[in-house]
């Protein structure tokens, strides 16, 4: 687990760059000659070949043509598009507002039978109160300078909460105790959110574990928040982007991490006691 969670996206991009380099070497031409044939600078060829810049579809087709390998262009274009899908910048998603993002992920939540979530920063969306969600979205709008459609986005996110009691869904959530202490929206909003956590923790569809401040971290260190949707995919959230992990090997890696984190969590009465202590700290 020593690798960055960005490894899937990085490796996919590096693989495309390596394939482009191999095409050039197989053609027996230098980087300068390739650049001349493509009609662009040597610096651009170097950036593409060393994965410093992601190629466009046109770049790949031009490169393949210059190497006499136009028959390989379609396959490379498809592989490149799949690599791009691994890494999706939040700012690009948020250009049309937050509501669209909430609506776009709802079908994934609806078809997932077992959702495993590790939270190290905020309460997961399906547990959130409207006020807590509103406070988060207000921060996003201010920090990112994106369109303000908070009211509609809050309404859309709240639709996830119905899955806690409707249909055949199960939610297994591991939450760092720090999440209980971060005062998102201030004391009143956070107190309401913690009471909500106490209520949902007793639902048959929910298994909630809290990883204490004092837990020994010999086996597993705190990670960025991630969401496992059955065995279909993993979403990893960073400040700037969302990583879409679909590789079976990497999905298994996150499952292993989730199991390790689960070993140091407390559940049932002990978990609810941690939440109550966080409520008391707000009074």
NORKA-V451949 format. One record per helix or strand. SS is the DSSP state (2 for helix, 1 for strand). FROM is the first residue (numbers start at 1). TO is the last residue. If there is no record, write none. Layout:
# NORKA-V451949
SS_FROM_TO + SS_FROM_TO
This chain:
# NORKA-V451949
2_7_27 + 2_31_38 + 2_42_49 + 2_57_66 + 2_70_86 + 1_87_89 + 2_90_96 + 2_98_111 + 1_114_119 + 2_125_127 + 2_130_144 + 2_150_164 + 1_170_176 + 2_177_181 + 2_187_200 + 1_206_211 + 1_226_229 + 1_233_237 + 1_241_245 + 2_248_263 + 1_265_266 + 2_268_282
